[in-house]
Amino acid sequence: MQKITVLLLAVCSILIGSIVSPVLAQTCPITPLSTTPYILLDSEYQVGSVASGKTYIAICYSNPTTTSITAVQFRVWYDTVAFDGATPIVTSLNTTWPQSLNYVVNPVEGNITITLVYTGSDSTFTMPSNRQFQIELNHSPSFYTFTTISPMKVIGTSSFTPRSANVNGLDDNLTMYSYGGVMKIAKLNFHGTFTNVTGTGAKNLTIALQKKPISGSTWTQVNTYTTNTLGRFNLSESIDTTFYSARLFVKGDTLGIGSIVSIADAQKVNDYVLGLATPTGFDFYTADVNGSNSLSVADAYSIFGRIAGRFTSWPNLVKEVLFFNQSEYSTINGSPANYRSTIPGTTNLYHTISGGAIDSVNFYVAAPGDVNGTGYHMARLTPISIINPANAHNYIIDETVSYDNSSLIQIEVNLPTLSVDEGNLVNVPVTILTNGQSIGSLQLALKYDPLLLEFKGLIASAKSQKWVTFVNTADSTIEWGGFDPAGKNNLLSNGDQAVTLQFTALKPQDQWGKSPLYTTRKFAGNYSANDVIITPTNGMVQVLRVLGGGFNINNDQDMQVYPNPTEGEIHISFKILEDTKAIVSIYDINGTRTLEVLNEQYMPAGTYKYSADLGNLQPGTYTAILETTSSKLVAKRIIKIK
């Protein structure tokens, strides 16, 4: 599957919560916090909205002793930058008893000195424990820019001794106590879920939250969020919607949605064209990649070309992602009609969030090219561990392809264990192990080291010769992909060979420092064009050094044998001028074939070296003969001694 930005079919459900109102919810604690009368700041205070222009701070008084308290004096501190509007105002929250409240504000340091005195004549009176004081703080003109505000405090820069007075007019202790005094700025909280139409979560989808002043025109980004493995997200930001407009933004023209378009998707479109499957609903959006409002072989060709690297984008400027609202989705989903021309969808999604309201919206995302509905980020390529790390360079390093859907079938694309001589033709047969399943499409890319191997060619099997296929050989990578276009008449079954890759070994294994071959991607689709999980294989390539060397091959088709005479081991070097069938055999003086060194049904043009052991043959004269599909035979006489 190519590494391109492609799309999916998904559903998004979002619940958006309202901003908490600045209510005075504080209550004085029942359990005494001190052994003396005390003043208490709460753990947190809800900051008022920009529109209200005010924040209210409630302060508790409590007396856990039996002493009758008739007056208190204390000081609290506030954020002078956030609240540099009008002078703060202090009021009493409990006026059921005669009292005199006075306060002095120091706007430079940001403190308020407060006194409250009982003015009645009851000699047994004591101030009741309750929410007693309220401070009205007025917002700065730039209050809408604040994302943090310093907490309320009971200790500040200047010193002040809090005191209480008892009923006899004597000083008594007064403790200042704070739970924290945190200023909680109004937040916009909302959450939601993006869900693939197959029922799985659309993970790793990027969502932006933007804001602008209600009276302004420029949107700025607040933050970005990413859906989790279940497709869910939770947003919580300091945004006051009495001053700001807020919106969700999903930039569809830059979405990277994983490796979800494969050769199986081209196979699926081909099934639609042949009438082997019937498209409905969003199939018309995912399969119609050229935007013609109909499904044809051109769409199959376009997907095939995208995978093969022929195209870098969809024809006719068809977008990579399309969003639909709930009403549009309900109309399209499952319908036999094609709504492509009347409901085109939108590429970049915007959704305005209404301040203070509970909003519930559903968004659906269609992905041209993801015809079999793999789903957003549902495909993963995972390199496997090497069985024998000490000799890692001996192995074809493979990787597995898996999907976040456990119901898919599993197959193996098997790569062999090979041991060949330097200069030999290295055949790498690709075998399908399917546990009884049939495969209608396959895509395999192998990276090879051009200093160790030289790519010679590819041989398709009898079945895959009838497939629509592509071969790419750029950047020391050989990639082959194809699908059965003939109505499931040429499916690959368990044990079938798809193709054979051919290389020439340039160096022996003991000169390698790494693996000569490793998988970069592989994908397959079953007979219904659904993706399948491909488990890893552990093939090994080992190339042995050929001793002796020193062969001088002429420009014409030729063959050399070394050493000659020989006591047993020989090395045969030969050149083939054009692709051919090739057989190399050893014959005795009676014309009897005593040993077959090579028998290749297809051998690309090139120079090769092979080894043979004549140790079991009697001493005498033998002949090495190279046979090709041309009438010309090349022969070299060999003397076997001992």
C-alpha positions as CSV (number, residue, x, y, z in Angstrom):
1,M,0.0,0.0,0.0
2,Q,1.4,3.3,-1.0
3,K,2.4,5.9,1.6
4,I,0.0,8.7,0.6
5,T,-2.6,10.8,2.4
6,V,-5.9,9.0,1.9
7,L,-9.3,8.9,3.6
8,L,-11.8,6.9,5.4
9,L,-15.5,6.5,6.2
10,A,-16.2,7.6,9.7
11,V,-18.9,9.0,12.1
12,C,-18.3,11.7,14.7
13,S,-20.5,12.2,17.8
14,I,-19.7,15.3,19.9
15,L,-21.3,16.4,23.2
16,I,-20.5,19.9,24.1
17,G,-20.9,21.1,27.7
18,S,-21.8,24.6,28.9
19,I,-19.6,27.1,30.8
20,V,-20.1,26.9,34.5
21,S,-21.9,30.1,35.9
22,P,-20.0,32.1,38.6
23,V,-22.3,31.0,41.5
24,L,-21.3,31.4,45.1
25,A,-21.4,27.7,46.1
26,Q,-19.1,28.0,49.1
27,T,-20.3,26.6,52.5
28,C,-18.4,27.0,55.8
29,P,-16.9,23.7,57.0
30,I,-18.6,21.9,59.8
31,T,-15.4,20.4,61.3
32,P,-13.4,23.1,63.1
33,L,-10.2,24.0,61.3
34,S,-8.7,26.0,64.3
35,T,-8.9,26.3,68.1
36,T,-9.6,30.0,67.6
37,P,-12.1,32.0,65.6
38,Y,-11.0,32.1,62.0
39,I,-11.6,33.6,58.5
40,L,-11.7,31.1,55.6
41,L,-10.9,31.4,51.9
42,D,-12.4,28.6,49.8
43,S,-10.4,26.2,47.7
44,E,-11.5,27.9,44.4
45,Y,-13.6,30.6,43.1
46,Q,-15.4,30.7,39.8
47,V,-14.3,33.8,37.8
48,G,-17.1,35.8,36.3
49,S,-17.6,36.1,32.5
50,V,-16.2,38.9,30.5
51,A,-19.7,40.2,29.8
52,S,-20.6,40.4,33.5
53,G,-17.3,42.3,34.2
54,K,-17.3,41.1,37.8
55,T,-16.1,38.2,40.0
56,Y,-17.5,37.6,43.4
57,I,-15.5,36.2,46.3
58,A,-17.3,34.7,49.3
59,I,-15.5,34.5,52.7
60,C,-16.5,32.4,55.7
61,Y,-16.2,33.3,59.4
62,S,-16.3,30.6,62.0
63,N,-15.9,30.4,65.8
64,P,-15.3,26.9,67.2
65,T,-14.8,28.3,70.8
66,T,-17.3,29.3,73.6
67,T,-16.0,32.9,73.6
68,S,-18.5,35.4,72.5
69,I,-17.0,37.3,69.5
70,T,-18.4,40.7,68.6
71,A,-15.9,42.1,66.0
72,V,-13.2,41.0,63.6
73,Q,-10.5,42.7,61.6
74,F,-8.5,41.1,58.8
75,R,-6.9,41.6,55.4
76,V,-7.0,39.6,52.1
77,W,-5.1,40.0,48.8
78,Y,-6.2,39.9,45.2
79,D,-4.7,40.0,41.6
80,T,-4.3,43.7,40.9
81,V,-3.6,43.1,37.1
82,A,-6.7,41.0,36.4
83,F,-9.0,43.2,38.7
84,D,-7.8,46.7,38.1
85,G,-11.2,48.0,37.1
86,A,-13.4,49.9,39.5
87,T,-12.6,49.8,43.2
88,P,-13.6,46.4,44.9
89,I,-16.8,46.5,46.9
90,V,-17.2,44.5,50.2
91,T,-20.7,43.6,51.4
92,S,-22.1,41.5,54.3
93,L,-23.8,38.2,53.3
94,N,-25.6,38.0,56.7
95,T,-27.3,41.2,57.8
96,T,-29.8,39.6,60.3
97,W,-27.9,41.1,63.2
98,P,-27.0,44.8,63.9
99,Q,-23.5,45.5,62.4
100,S,-21.1,48.0,61.0
101,L,-19.0,46.9,58.0
102,N,-16.0,49.0,56.9
103,Y,-13.1,48.3,54.5
104,V,-10.1,50.0,53.0
105,V,-8.8,49.1,49.5
106,N,-5.1,49.4,48.6
107,P,-5.2,49.0,44.8
108,V,-1.4,49.3,44.5
109,E,-0.6,46.2,46.6
110,G,-4.0,44.6,45.9
111,N,-5.3,44.2,49.5
112,I,-8.5,44.9,51.3
113,T,-8.6,45.5,55.0
114,I,-12.0,44.6,56.4
115,T,-13.7,45.2,59.9
116,L,-17.1,44.0,61.0
117,V,-18.5,45.1,64.4
118,Y,-21.6,44.1,66.3
119,T,-23.6,47.3,67.1
120,G,-26.4,45.8,69.2
121,S,-26.9,45.8,73.0
122,D,-27.1,42.1,73.7
123,S,-24.4,41.3,76.2
124,T,-24.5,37.6,75.3
125,F,-24.3,38.1,71.5
126,T,-21.6,36.3,69.4
127,M,-21.1,36.5,65.7
128,P,-22.7,33.4,64.0
129,S,-20.5,31.1,61.9
130,N,-21.6,31.5,58.3
131,R,-20.7,32.8,54.9
132,Q,-20.3,36.3,56.0
133,F,-18.4,38.5,53.5
134,Q,-18.6,39.0,49.8
135,I,-16.0,40.9,47.7
136,E,-17.0,42.2,44.3
137,L,-13.9,42.4,42.1
138,N,-14.1,44.4,38.8
139,H,-12.4,43.1,35.7
140,S,-9.6,44.7,33.8
141,P,-10.4,46.1,30.3
142,S,-8.1,43.3,28.9
143,F,-9.7,40.6,31.1
144,Y,-10.6,38.6,28.0
145,T,-6.9,37.9,27.4
146,F,-6.3,36.2,30.8
147,T,-5.8,32.5,30.9
148,T,-4.6,32.4,34.5
149,I,-5.3,34.6,37.5
150,S,-3.4,34.7,40.8
151,P,-5.3,33.1,43.7
152,M,-6.8,35.0,46.6
153,K,-4.5,35.1,49.6
154,V,-4.6,35.7,53.4
155,I,-0.9,36.7,53.5
156,G,0.7,39.4,51.3
157,T,3.6,41.8,51.0
158,S,2.7,44.1,53.9
159,S,2.2,42.6,57.3
160,F,-1.2,42.8,59.1
161,T,-2.3,41.2,62.4
162,P,-5.8,39.9,62.3
163,R,-7.8,40.3,65.5
164,S,-11.2,39.5,67.0
165,A,-12.8,41.2,69.9
166,N,-14.8,39.5,72.6
167,V,-18.0,40.7,74.3
168,N,-16.0,42.4,77.0
169,G,-14.2,44.6,74.5
170,L,-10.9,42.7,74.8
171,D,-8.6,41.6,72.0
172,D,-8.8,37.9,71.0
173,N,-7.0,35.8,68.4
174,L,-8.3,35.5,64.8
175,T,-6.7,32.9,62.5
176,M,-6.5,33.4,58.7
177,Y,-7.0,30.1,56.9
178,S,-7.1,29.3,53.1
179,Y,-8.1,26.2,51.3
180,G,-6.3,27.6,48.2
181,G,-8.3,30.6,46.9
182,V,-7.7,29.4,43.3
183,M,-9.4,31.6,40.7
184,K,-11.1,29.2,38.3
185,I,-11.5,30.9,34.9
186,A,-14.6,30.0,32.9
187,K,-13.9,27.0,30.7
188,L,-15.4,25.6,27.5
189,N,-15.7,21.8,28.0
190,F,-16.8,19.4,25.4
191,H,-16.1,15.9,24.2
192,G,-17.0,13.6,21.4
193,T,-16.2,10.5,19.4
194,F,-15.2,9.8,15.8
195,T,-16.4,6.3,14.8
196,N,-15.7,4.4,11.6
197,V,-18.8,3.2,9.9
198,T,-17.6,-0.3,10.6
199,G,-18.1,0.4,14.3
200,T,-14.5,1.0,15.3
201,G,-12.9,4.1,16.7
202,A,-11.2,6.5,14.3
203,K,-8.0,7.0,16.2
204,N,-5.3,9.7,15.8
205,L,-7.7,12.2,14.1
206,T,-6.5,15.8,14.6
207,I,-9.1,18.3,15.7
208,A,-8.4,22.1,16.2
209,L,-10.2,24.4,18.5
210,Q,-10.3,28.0,17.4
211,K,-11.6,31.3,18.8
212,K,-12.2,34.9,17.9
213,P,-13.7,37.9,19.6
214,I,-17.4,38.0,18.8
215,S,-17.0,41.4,17.3
216,G,-13.8,40.4,15.4
217,S,-13.1,38.6,12.2
218,T,-9.8,36.8,12.8
219,W,-9.8,33.2,14.1
220,T,-6.8,32.0,16.2
221,Q,-6.0,28.5,17.2
222,V,-6.3,27.6,20.9
223,N,-5.1,24.0,20.8
224,T,-5.2,20.8,18.9
225,Y,-6.5,17.4,20.1
226,T,-6.1,13.9,18.9
227,T,-8.7,11.1,19.2
228,N,-7.6,8.1,21.2
229,T,-7.8,4.5,20.2
230,L,-11.5,4.5,20.7
231,G,-11.9,7.6,18.6
232,R,-12.8,9.8,21.6
233,F,-11.5,13.3,22.5
234,N,-12.1,15.7,25.4
235,L,-11.6,19.4,25.1
236,S,-11.3,21.9,28.0
237,E,-10.0,25.4,27.4
238,S,-10.3,28.8,29.1
239,I,-12.6,30.3,26.6
240,D,-15.4,32.7,27.7
241,T,-18.1,32.5,25.1
242,T,-19.7,35.8,26.3
243,F,-16.7,37.4,24.6
244,Y,-15.4,34.8,22.2
245,S,-16.9,32.8,19.4
246,A,-15.5,29.2,19.3
247,R,-15.4,26.6,16.6
248,L,-14.1,23.1,15.8
249,F,-11.9,22.9,12.7
250,V,-10.8,19.7,11.0
251,K,-8.5,20.5,8.1
252,G,-9.4,17.7,5.8
253,D,-7.0,18.7,3.0
254,T,-4.0,17.9,5.2
255,L,-5.3,14.8,7.0
256,G,-3.0,11.8,7.1
257,I,-5.2,8.8,7.7
258,G,-2.8,5.9,7.4
259,S,-2.2,3.1,4.9
260,I,-5.8,2.3,4.1
261,V,-5.8,2.3,0.3
262,S,-4.4,-0.9,-1.2
263,I,-4.6,-3.2,-4.2
264,A,-7.7,-4.7,-2.6
265,D,-9.6,-1.4,-3.2
266,A,-8.9,-1.5,-6.9
267,Q,-10.1,-5.1,-6.8
268,K,-13.3,-4.0,-5.1
269,V,-14.0,-1.3,-7.8
270,N,-13.4,-3.9,-10.5
271,D,-16.1,-6.1,-8.8
272,Y,-18.5,-3.2,-9.0
273,V,-17.7,-2.7,-12.7
274,L,-18.2,-6.5,-13.5
275,G,-21.5,-6.6,-11.5
276,L,-20.0,-9.0,-8.9
277,A,-20.9,-6.5,-6.1
278,T,-23.5,-3.7,-5.9
279,P,-22.5,-0.3,-4.6
280,T,-24.7,1.6,-2.2
281,G,-24.5,4.8,-0.1
282,F,-21.0,6.0,0.4
283,D,-19.6,3.4,-2.0
284,F,-20.3,6.0,-4.7
285,Y,-18.0,8.4,-2.9
286,T,-15.2,6.0,-2.0
287,A,-15.1,4.2,-5.3
288,D,-15.7,7.2,-7.6
289,V,-12.1,8.5,-7.3
290,N,-12.2,10.5,-10.6
291,G,-15.4,12.4,-9.7
292,S,-17.4,11.3,-12.8
293,N,-20.5,10.5,-10.7
294,S,-20.4,6.9,-12.0
295,L,-18.2,3.8,-11.4
296,S,-16.1,2.5,-14.2
297,V,-12.9,0.8,-15.1
298,A,-11.3,4.3,-15.0
299,D,-11.8,4.4,-11.2
300,A,-10.2,0.9,-10.8
301,Y,-7.3,2.2,-13.0
302,S,-7.0,5.4,-11.0
303,I,-6.7,3.5,-7.7
304,F,-4.3,1.0,-9.3
305,G,-2.2,3.9,-10.7
306,R,-2.1,5.7,-7.3
307,I,-0.8,2.5,-5.6
308,A,1.7,1.9,-8.4
309,G,3.0,5.4,-8.1
310,R,1.7,6.6,-11.4
311,F,-0.5,9.2,-9.8
312,T,0.1,11.4,-6.8
313,S,-3.4,12.6,-6.5
314,W,-6.9,11.7,-7.6
315,P,-8.0,12.8,-11.1
316,N,-10.2,15.9,-11.7
317,L,-9.0,17.4,-8.4
318,V,-11.2,15.0,-6.3
319,K,-10.5,15.8,-2.7
320,E,-8.7,13.4,-0.3
321,V,-11.5,13.7,2.4
322,L,-15.1,14.7,2.5
323,F,-17.3,15.6,5.5
324,F,-21.0,15.2,5.8
325,N,-23.5,16.4,8.5
326,Q,-26.1,14.1,10.1
327,S,-28.9,15.0,7.7
328,E,-26.7,14.3,4.6
329,Y,-25.4,11.0,6.1
330,S,-28.9,9.8,6.8
331,T,-29.9,10.5,3.2
332,I,-26.8,8.8,1.7
333,N,-26.2,5.8,3.9
334,G,-27.4,2.6,2.5
335,S,-29.3,4.3,-0.4
336,P,-29.1,2.6,-3.8
337,A,-29.0,6.1,-5.4
338,N,-25.9,8.0,-6.2
339,Y,-26.0,11.4,-4.4
340,R,-22.5,12.5,-5.5
341,S,-23.7,15.4,-7.7
342,T,-26.4,16.8,-5.2
343,I,-24.5,16.2,-1.9
344,P,-20.9,16.7,-2.7
345,G,-19.7,17.0,0.9
346,T,-17.1,19.5,2.2
347,T,-13.3,19.0,2.6
348,N,-12.5,21.3,5.5
349,L,-14.9,21.0,8.4
350,Y,-15.9,24.0,10.6
351,H,-18.5,23.8,13.4
352,T,-19.4,26.8,15.5
353,I,-19.9,26.1,19.2
354,S,-22.8,28.0,20.8
355,G,-21.8,29.5,24.1
356,G,-23.6,28.3,27.2
357,A,-25.6,25.6,25.2
358,I,-25.4,21.8,25.1
359,D,-24.6,20.9,21.5
360,S,-24.7,17.4,20.0
361,V,-23.4,17.1,16.4
362,N,-22.5,14.2,14.2
363,F,-20.0,14.4,11.4
364,Y,-19.2,11.7,8.8
365,V,-16.1,11.4,6.7
366,A,-15.8,9.7,3.3
367,A,-12.5,8.7,1.9
368,P,-12.1,8.3,-1.9
369,G,-10.0,5.2,-2.5
370,D,-10.9,3.3,0.7
371,V,-13.4,1.3,-1.2
372,N,-13.5,-1.7,1.1
373,G,-13.9,0.4,4.2
374,T,-10.7,-0.4,6.1
375,G,-11.2,2.7,8.3
376,Y,-9.2,5.6,9.7
377,H,-5.6,4.6,10.7
378,M,-6.7,0.9,10.9
379,A,-3.7,-0.5,9.0
380,R,-0.3,-0.9,10.6
381,L,3.0,-2.0,9.3
382,T,5.1,-3.5,12.1
383,P,8.7,-4.7,11.7
384,I,9.2,-8.1,13.3
385,S,12.0,-9.2,15.6
386,I,14.8,-11.1,13.9
387,I,15.1,-14.7,15.1
388,N,18.9,-14.8,15.2
389,P,20.2,-11.3,15.9
390,A,23.8,-12.5,16.0
391,N,23.5,-13.3,12.3
392,A,20.9,-10.7,11.3
393,H,22.5,-10.1,8.0
394,N,21.6,-13.6,6.9
395,Y,17.8,-13.0,7.0
396,I,15.2,-11.4,4.9
397,I,13.9,-8.9,7.4
398,D,10.1,-9.0,7.2
399,E,7.3,-7.0,8.7
400,T,3.7,-7.8,9.4
401,V,0.6,-5.9,8.3
402,S,-2.3,-5.9,10.7
403,Y,-5.6,-4.0,11.2
404,D,-7.5,-2.9,14.3
405,N,-10.1,-5.4,13.4
406,S,-9.7,-8.9,15.0
407,S,-12.3,-10.5,12.7
408,L,-10.2,-10.3,9.6
409,I,-8.6,-13.5,8.3
410,Q,-4.8,-14.0,8.5
411,I,-2.5,-15.2,5.8
412,E,1.3,-15.4,5.3
413,V,3.3,-14.1,2.3
414,N,6.2,-16.5,2.7
415,L,9.7,-15.7,1.7
416,P,12.2,-18.6,1.4
417,T,15.4,-19.7,3.1
418,L,18.1,-19.6,0.4
419,S,21.8,-20.5,0.2
420,V,23.5,-19.8,-3.1
421,D,27.0,-19.1,-4.4
422,E,28.3,-15.7,-5.2
423,G,27.4,-15.0,-8.9
424,N,24.4,-17.4,-8.8
425,L,21.0,-16.4,-9.9
426,V,19.0,-15.9,-6.6
427,N,15.4,-16.9,-7.0
428,V,13.0,-15.5,-4.2
429,P,9.7,-17.2,-4.7
430,V,6.8,-15.5,-3.0
431,T,4.3,-18.1,-1.7
432,I,0.8,-17.5,-0.3
433,L,-0.1,-19.5,2.8
434,T,-3.8,-18.8,3.4
435,N,-5.2,-21.6,5.6
436,G,-7.8,-22.4,3.0
437,Q,-8.7,-18.8,2.1
438,S,-8.5,-17.4,-1.5
439,I,-6.6,-14.3,-2.4
440,G,-7.7,-11.9,-5.1
441,S,-5.1,-9.1,-4.7
442,L,-1.6,-8.8,-3.5
443,Q,1.0,-6.1,-3.1
444,L,4.6,-6.7,-2.0
445,A,7.6,-4.4,-1.9
446,L,11.1,-5.6,-1.1
447,K,14.1,-3.3,-0.5
448,Y,17.4,-4.8,-1.6
449,D,21.0,-3.7,-1.1
450,P,22.4,-2.8,-4.6
451,L,26.0,-3.5,-3.3
452,L,25.0,-7.1,-2.4
453,L,22.3,-8.0,-4.9
454,E,21.5,-7.0,-8.5
455,F,17.8,-7.2,-9.5
456,K,17.4,-9.2,-12.7
457,G,13.7,-9.7,-13.2
458,L,10.3,-11.0,-12.0
459,I,8.5,-14.2,-13.1
460,A,4.7,-14.3,-12.6
461,S,2.9,-17.5,-11.8
462,A,0.3,-19.0,-14.2
463,K,-2.5,-17.4,-12.2
464,S,-0.9,-14.0,-11.5
465,Q,0.0,-13.7,-15.2
466,K,-3.7,-13.2,-15.8
467,W,-3.9,-10.4,-13.2
468,V,-3.7,-6.7,-13.7
469,T,-0.3,-5.9,-12.3
470,F,2.4,-3.3,-11.9
471,V,6.1,-3.5,-11.2
472,N,8.2,-0.6,-9.8
473,T,12.0,-0.8,-9.4
474,A,12.9,2.6,-8.2
475,D,15.3,3.4,-5.3
476,S,16.6,-0.2,-4.9
477,T,13.1,-1.4,-4.2
478,I,11.2,-4.0,-6.2
479,E,7.4,-3.7,-5.7
480,W,4.9,-5.9,-7.4
481,G,1.1,-5.6,-7.1
482,G,-2.0,-6.9,-8.8
483,F,-5.5,-8.1,-8.6
484,D,-7.7,-10.7,-10.4
485,P,-9.9,-8.8,-12.9
486,A,-11.6,-11.9,-14.2
487,G,-14.5,-12.4,-11.8
488,K,-12.6,-14.5,-9.3
489,N,-11.4,-17.0,-11.9
490,N,-7.7,-16.7,-11.0
491,L,-7.6,-16.4,-7.2
492,L,-4.5,-17.6,-5.4
493,S,-5.0,-20.5,-3.0
494,N,-3.0,-21.9,-0.2
495,G,0.5,-22.8,-1.3
496,D,0.4,-21.0,-4.6
497,Q,3.3,-19.0,-5.8
498,A,2.4,-15.4,-6.8
499,V,5.7,-14.4,-8.3
500,T,9.4,-15.2,-8.2
501,L,11.9,-12.3,-7.8
502,Q,15.3,-12.8,-9.4
503,F,18.6,-11.3,-8.3
504,T,22.3,-12.0,-8.9
505,A,24.5,-12.2,-5.7
506,L,27.3,-9.7,-6.0
507,K,29.2,-10.5,-2.8
508,P,29.4,-13.6,-0.5
509,Q,27.6,-13.6,2.8
510,D,30.7,-13.1,5.0
511,Q,31.2,-9.7,3.4
512,W,27.7,-8.5,4.4
513,G,27.1,-6.2,7.4
514,K,23.3,-6.2,7.0
515,S,20.4,-8.0,5.5
516,P,20.4,-7.9,1.7
517,L,16.6,-8.0,1.5
518,Y,13.8,-6.6,3.7
519,T,10.1,-6.0,3.3
520,T,8.8,-2.4,3.2
521,R,5.1,-3.1,2.7
522,K,2.8,-5.9,1.8
523,F,-1.0,-6.0,1.5
524,A,-3.6,-8.5,0.3
525,G,-7.3,-8.7,-0.3
526,N,-9.5,-11.9,-0.1
527,Y,-12.0,-13.0,-2.8
528,S,-14.4,-10.3,-1.6
529,A,-11.7,-7.6,-1.8
530,N,-11.6,-7.2,2.0
531,D,-8.3,-6.5,3.7
532,V,-6.5,-9.4,5.4
533,I,-3.9,-9.5,8.2
534,I,-0.6,-10.7,6.9
535,T,1.7,-12.5,9.5
536,P,5.5,-12.3,9.2
537,T,7.8,-14.8,7.6
538,N,11.4,-15.6,8.5
539,G,13.1,-16.3,5.2
540,M,16.9,-16.3,5.0
541,V,19.3,-15.5,2.2
542,Q,22.9,-16.7,2.4
543,V,25.4,-16.3,-0.4
544,L,28.6,-18.3,-0.2
545,R,32.0,-17.2,-1.6
546,V,33.2,-18.8,-4.8
547,L,36.9,-19.6,-4.5
548,G,39.2,-19.4,-7.5
549,G,37.6,-16.6,-9.5
550,G,39.7,-15.2,-12.4
551,F,37.2,-16.0,-15.2
552,N,37.5,-14.1,-18.4
553,I,34.2,-14.2,-20.3
554,N,34.2,-13.1,-23.9
555,N,31.5,-10.8,-25.3
556,D,29.8,-13.7,-27.0
557,Q,28.0,-16.4,-25.1
558,D,30.8,-18.3,-23.4
559,M,31.6,-20.6,-20.5
560,Q,34.7,-21.2,-18.4
561,V,35.5,-24.0,-15.9
562,Y,38.0,-23.7,-13.0
563,P,40.1,-25.5,-11.8
564,N,40.7,-27.8,-14.7
565,P,42.0,-30.5,-14.2
566,T,40.2,-30.9,-10.9
567,E,40.1,-33.4,-8.0
568,G,36.4,-32.8,-7.5
569,E,35.2,-29.2,-6.9
570,I,34.7,-27.0,-10.0
571,H,33.4,-23.5,-10.6
572,I,31.5,-22.8,-13.8
573,S,31.2,-19.3,-15.1
574,F,29.1,-18.4,-18.2
575,K,27.4,-15.5,-19.9
576,I,23.8,-15.4,-21.3
577,L,23.2,-12.7,-23.9
578,E,19.4,-12.7,-23.7
579,D,16.6,-14.0,-21.4
580,T,16.3,-17.7,-21.9
581,K,15.8,-21.1,-20.4
582,A,19.2,-22.4,-19.2
583,I,20.5,-25.8,-18.3
584,V,24.1,-26.7,-17.3
585,S,25.0,-30.4,-17.1
586,I,28.1,-32.6,-16.8
587,Y,28.3,-35.5,-19.3
588,D,30.8,-38.4,-19.5
589,I,32.6,-39.6,-22.6
590,N,29.7,-41.9,-23.5
591,G,27.3,-38.9,-23.6
592,T,25.5,-39.9,-20.4
593,R,24.5,-37.0,-18.1
594,T,26.1,-37.6,-14.8
595,L,25.3,-34.4,-13.0
596,E,22.8,-31.5,-13.4
597,V,24.3,-28.2,-12.1
598,L,21.5,-25.8,-13.2
599,N,18.0,-26.0,-14.6
600,E,16.3,-22.6,-14.8
601,Q,13.1,-22.2,-16.8
602,Y,13.7,-18.5,-17.0
603,M,17.1,-16.9,-16.7
604,P,17.7,-13.2,-17.4
605,A,20.7,-12.1,-19.5
606,G,23.8,-11.8,-17.5
607,T,27.0,-13.4,-16.2
608,Y,26.7,-16.2,-13.6
609,K,28.9,-18.5,-11.5
610,Y,27.9,-21.9,-10.2
611,S,29.7,-24.6,-8.3
612,A,29.6,-28.4,-8.7
613,D,31.3,-31.4,-6.9
614,L,32.6,-34.2,-9.2
615,G,34.1,-36.0,-6.2
616,N,31.7,-39.0,-6.7
617,L,32.7,-39.4,-10.4
618,Q,35.4,-41.7,-11.6
619,P,38.6,-40.1,-12.9
620,G,38.4,-39.4,-16.6
621,T,37.2,-36.9,-19.2
622,Y,33.9,-35.1,-18.8
623,T,32.2,-32.3,-20.6
624,A,30.2,-29.3,-19.2
625,I,27.4,-28.2,-21.5
626,L,25.3,-25.0,-21.4
627,E,22.0,-25.4,-23.1
628,T,19.7,-22.4,-23.9
629,T,16.5,-22.0,-25.9
630,S,18.7,-21.0,-28.9
631,S,20.2,-23.9,-30.9
632,K,23.7,-23.0,-29.8
633,L,25.3,-25.3,-27.2
634,V,28.4,-24.2,-25.3
635,A,30.7,-26.9,-24.1
636,K,33.9,-27.1,-22.0
637,R,36.0,-30.3,-21.5
638,I,36.9,-31.2,-17.9
639,I,39.7,-33.5,-16.7
640,K,38.8,-35.3,-13.4
641,I,41.9,-36.7,-11.6
642,K,42.0,-39.0,-8.6
